[in-house]
Amino acid sequence: MRSSLLTPVVTTLRLGLHVLVTVLAVVVAVRSLLPGGGGHGAIVVGLTVVWLIVYFAGTELPRRGGNRRASGVPAAVDERAARASTAVPGSGGTEGPRAVTAKPDRRGEATANHPAPVWSSRLVGIWLAALTVLWLALLGLTPDAVYLAFGLFFVYLHLLPRPWSLVAVVLATAVGVVGFAAHRGWSVGAVVGPVLGAAVAIGIGLGYQALYREAVERERLIDELLSTRAVLAERERTAGKLAERERLAKEIHDTVAQGLSSIQLLLHAAEQAAPDHPALDRIQLARETAAADLAETRRLIDELAPAALDGQSLAEALDRICERARSATLATQLLVEGEPERLPMPMEAALVRIAQSAVANVVQHAGAARMRVTLTYDDTDVHLDIVDDGVGIDAEILRRPRSAAFGLAAMRSRVEQQGGRMTIESEPGHTAVTVSFPLGAAT
């Protein structure tokens, strides 16, 4: 998974917080051993060490609890992630909102559907309660324990959702002020110091959240850009394939097809010039073979050439197919239902080719009097229906479409290439070929 844009920033903040907490704890322990420290030096040092052990155990436990490398982005820095993920600040547990949409890849990293190991809400509550109780015990023994409140402010802001994080900071500030005053008496410094510390912590927390939201928005834009680039690359590849097919079709038309046509004309002229020639039968056979090969070559050209849209809409191309099929014995009709929209080029080409093949089957084999082609757009799919009242398709052909009928097999192949569905209903007097493609699917 691509690393978060905030990873270097968060790593620095995390290390800074750990250093700050450690320095404050050392100050509390050292001052308790100095003269005037209150006479509880050993107990204060012991509780301070326990407090530090609990703090760092909490920040390291998620790493030991799962075999996954984490990104280092605190998960609870915004309101949504605070409810969905309970990674300890500095634990390197998750990556913001991505923590709830990550799945492990082959290297064991957190990726999109499986969250990296995070703490349960109950475990976080126990950890916060342990830190708070130890801090209160220290505050009851020495006024210098008020310094540790600054580290607790960041813990509360990281792990608790609003407004509870702000409430916890305000309560911790009030308790710190009262605890300090209980030891040293009331003074302006005793009130202003904790209040300023709380204000600075809240300001840093809010600033980091704004930075985090900006980084998330940037990552979203980068993901959209990469996705768009991939789509454009796929379209360029598709356009290249179609251009190459068109080039091959033109080359075959200008060489093989023209040569076979010339051979057919020359043999026909030879027949006319020497009707009593002893090899007339072979000349006729050669001409008929050239005509059959020319027809097969033209069919191949039609398959290679792009769909005959020529700048027209899909509906106009289908209408032209219906017009060409119309005759004195066959009435054709085109219906367009729903709101037409531009489809990907491969999908439109496939629909035109399928319609050409299906209509050709009706004209050549169905013996129908009426045929209707319906193009339907709905919210999720586009449908093409070709319905006629002819003799129907033999049941044996429908059971073995790939081996028994090349046209049906080619139609099914085109549908499968575009991720669509094809169904055929046939009985004497009613045959319906239905093709459906999901909107937005293109290959």
N, C-alpha and C positions, 0 to 999 in steps of 0.2 A: 504494500500500500504506500502511496506517495506520502512523504513526511509532511507534517503540518508546517505552514509558514511561520507559526509561532514557536516552534520547538526550540530554537536558540534563545529566544526571549524568555520562555518559560523555564528553561534550564538555568539560566542566569538568575531569575527571580527565585527559583527553588533553592539554589545554592545560597543565595543571599539570605533567604529566610532561615535556613538551617544555621548559617554562621551567626546571624543575629540572635537567634534563640539560644545558641550555645554560649555566646558571649554574655548575654543577659543572665543566664543561669550561673556562669562562673562568677560574675559580679555579685550576685546574691549570696553565693556560697562563701566567697572571700570576705565580703563585708561582715558576714555573720561571725567570722573568726577574729575580726579585729576588735580592739577595745571599744566598748559601747555597742557591741553587736547584739546585746540583749541576753546573753548568757545561754543561748540555745544553739551554739555553733555546731556541735556534732549532729544534733537532730536536724538542723536546717540543711547541713551539707548532705546528710543521708536522704532527706526528702527531695532535695534538688537533684541528686543523682538518680533517684527513682523516677522523678518527673521527666528527666531527660531520656531515661531508658524507655519509659512509656511513649514519649513523643516519637523517638526514632523507631521504636518497634512498630508504631502505627504507620509511619511513612514507608517502612520497608516490607511490611507483611504482605501487601498485594503482590510484590515481585516474587516473594518466596512461595506464595500460594498458587501461582500459575506459571507454566513454562512458556511464557510469551514475552517478547520484547515489547516494551511500551514506548509511546512517543514522548512522554514527559509533559503533556498538556494537562493541567488540572481539569477534571471533568465538571466540577461544580462551580465554575466561574461565571456561568450565566444561569438564569432561572430555570430554563428547560433542562439543562444538563444536571443541575443540582437535584432535580426530582428524579431523573432517570439514572444517574450514576453517582456513586458515593466514594469515588477515589479520594484518598487523602491528599491534600496539597503537598506537592513535592514527591509523591510516591511514584510519579511517572505512570500512573495507572491507565489513563485513557486519553482520548483526544477530543475533548469537548463533546458535542452532540454525536460525533462519530462513534462514541463508546457504545451506544445502544444499537448501532447498525454495522457492527464489525463482525467478520467471520475469519476463522483461522485459515491461513493459506498453508502451502506445503512446508514453509519454514516455521510455522507455528505463530506467525504474527497475527495481530488482530486485523481483520478485514470485515467485509460488509455484513453478514447476517448473524454472526456469533460474537457476542461481546467478550472482550478480554476480561479476565477475572477481576471483579471489583467487590467491594465490601457490601454486605447487606446493611439495610438501614439500622437494624438492631445492633450490629457490631460497631457501626459508626457511633451510635448513641452511647454505647458502653465506653468506647475510646474517649469521646468528648467528655463524658461524665467523669472518667478516671482522671483526665488532665485537669478538669475544673476542680474536683475535690482535692487533689494534691496541691493545686495552686491555693485554694482556700486555706488548707492546713498550713502551708508556708506563710500565707498572709497573716494568719493568726500568731505566728511565731516571730516574724520579722517584717517591718514595713517595706524593706527593699524588695520583697516579693511582688510589689506592684509593678516592677519592671517587666516581669514575665507576662503581664496582661497584654503588652504590645504584640507578642507572638501569638497569644490566644486570639487577638482580634482577627488576624489573618486566617487562622484556622476556622473561626466561626463564619467569616465572610466567604470562605471557599466551600465549606461543607453544608451550610444551612441555606435554604431558599429564603428569598425575601417574603415577608418582612421579618422573619424570625432571626435572620443573621444580624440585622440592625438592632433588633430587640436584645439579642445576646450581647452585642458590643456595648450597648447603653447600660445594661445591667452590670456587665463586668467593670465598666468604667465607674459606675456608682459604688460598687462593692470595693474597688480599689481605692477610691477616694476615702470612703468611710474607714476601711482597714488601715490606711496610712494615718488618718487623723486619730484613730484609736491608740496608735503607738506614739505619735509625735505631736498630736494636737492639730487644730485647724489652722491652715495658712493658705495664702493665695497660691503659692507654688504647689501645695498638695492637691489643689483642685485643678489648676490650669494644666499641670503636667499630664495627668491621665486623660483629660478632655482633649488636649492637643494631640496626644498619641492616638486617641480614638478617631479624631477628625482626619489625621494623616492616613491612618489605615483605611478608613472608608473612602477617602479620596483616591488612594492607590487602587483599591478594589474596583471602584467605579471606572477609573481610567483603564484598568486592565480589561474590564468587561467590554468597554467601547472598542479597545484595540482588538479584542478577540472577535467581536461581531464583524469588524472591518475585515479581519483575516478570513473569517468564514465566507463573507461575501466575495472576497477575492478568489478563494478556492472554488466557489460556485461558478464564478465567471470563467476561471481557467478550465474547469471541467466542461462547461458549455463550449468553450473555444475548441478544446480537444475533440469533443463530440462532433462539432460542426466540421472540423477539419477532416475527421474520419469519414463523415458523410460525403463531403466534397471529393475526397480521394476515391471513394467507392463510385461516385457518379462519373468521375473522370475515367476510371477503369472501365465502367460500363459503356461510356461514350466511345472509348478507344476500341472496345470489342465490336460495337456496332459499326464503327467506321471501318474496321478491318474486314468485317463481314460484307459491308457494302462494296469495299474495294475488290474483294474476291469475286463478288457477284458481277461487277462490271468487267473484270478481267475474263471471267468465264464467258460472259455474254459477247465480248468483243473478239474472242479467239475461238473457243470451242463451238459456241452456238452459231456464230457467223460461218465458221467452216462447215458445220453440218448442214446449215441452210444452203450454202453454195453447192455442196455435194448433191443435195436433194434436187436443186434446180437443174444442175448439169445432167443428172441421171434422167430427170423428167424430159429434158430437151433431147437426150439421146433416144429415149423411147419414141418421142414424136418424130424424130428424124429418120429412124430406121425401124418401122413397125414390123418388118419381116425379118429382122436380124435373128440368127439362130440362137443367140444368147439373150434374147429379150426377157425370158423368165428370170434369169439371174440379174439382169439390170433392174427389173421390177422389184425383186427381192432386196437388192442393195438399196434402192430408193426407199422402200418401206422400212428397212432397218435404220436408214439415216433419219427418216421421219420419226420413228419411235425414239431413237436416241436424242433427237432434237427436243421432243416433247419432255423426255426425262431431264434433259439439261435445263430446260426452261423451268421445270418444277423445282430443280435444285436452286436455280437463280432466285425464284420466288421465296424459297426457304431462307436463303442467305441474306437477301435484301431486307432492309428495315421495313417495318409496317408502313403501309401506304397512307400515312397521315398527311404528309406534305404540307405541314403548317396548319392543317385543319384540326378541329377538336375531335375527340373520340366519337362523339355522337355523329358528327358529319362524316367521318370515315365509315362508320357502321351504316349510315344512310346510303352512302355510295355503294356499299356491298349489296344492300337490299335492292337498290335500283338496277344493278347489273344482273341480279338474279331474277328480276321481274320479267314475266313473259305473258303470252296470251293464255297459257294454261296454269300459270302460277301467280297468285296475288301475294305481294309482300308488304309488310308494315313494320315500321320502327317506332317503338315507344320509349320515351325517356322519363323516368320517375325519380322524384327527389331533386335535391339541389346539386347540379353538376359541379364538380371540382376537378382541378388538374391533378392527374395521377402521375406517379413516377413513369419515366419513359419505358423501362422494361415491362411494367405492368400494362400500359396502354398497348404496347406492341404485342404482348401476349394475347390480350383481349381481341385485337384486330385479327391476328392470325387464327385464333380459335374460332372466331366468327366466320372467317373465310372458309375454314375447313368444314365447319358444321353446315354452313349454307351450301357449300359445294356438294356435300353428302345429300342434302335435301333435293338439290337440283338433279343430281345424277341418279340417285337410287330410290328416293321416297315415293315418287309419283304423286306428289301432293298438289292440292289445289290452292291451299292457303298456308302462309308461313308468317310468323310474327317474331321479331327480335325485340327483346325488352332489356334496356339498360337501367338498373335501379341503384341509386345511391341512398344508403341509410347512414346512421350515426357511426357504425363500426365497419361496414363492409360495402363492397361494390359487387353487384350481381349482374350476370349476363345470362339471359334465357333465350334459347332458340326453340320455338314450338312449331310443329307442322301437323297436318292431318293426313299424312301419307300412310304407307303400308306398314311402317314400323321397322325396327331393327331385329334381325334374327336373334333369338334367345341364346343360341350357341355362340354368336359373336360377342354378346354382352358378357357371357361367362368367361370367355377367353379373349379379352380385347387386345392384348399385346401381340398375340400370335395370329389372330384371325383378321384383324383390321388395322392396317398401318395408320390410317387417319385418326382413329380413336386413340391409338397408342401415342401418336404424336401430340394430340390434344392433352391427354393425361400428363404427358411428360412436361409440357409447357406449364400446366397448372401446378404440378409439384415443384417445378423450379422456382415459382413465385410464392410458394407456401400457401396455395389456395386449395379449394375443394371442388370436385366435379361429380355430379350425379346425372344419371341417365334414366329416364322413365319411358318405356316404349311398349305400345300395343297397337294393333291395327286401328288407324284413325286418330291416334294421338302419340306423338313422340316429343319429349321435352329434354333438352340438354341444358343443364344449369351449372354455371361456373361462378364461384364466389372467391373474392380475394379480400383479406383484411386491409382496411385503409391504413396507409403508413408502411406496409410491408413492401419491400422492394429488394431485389438482388441484382 
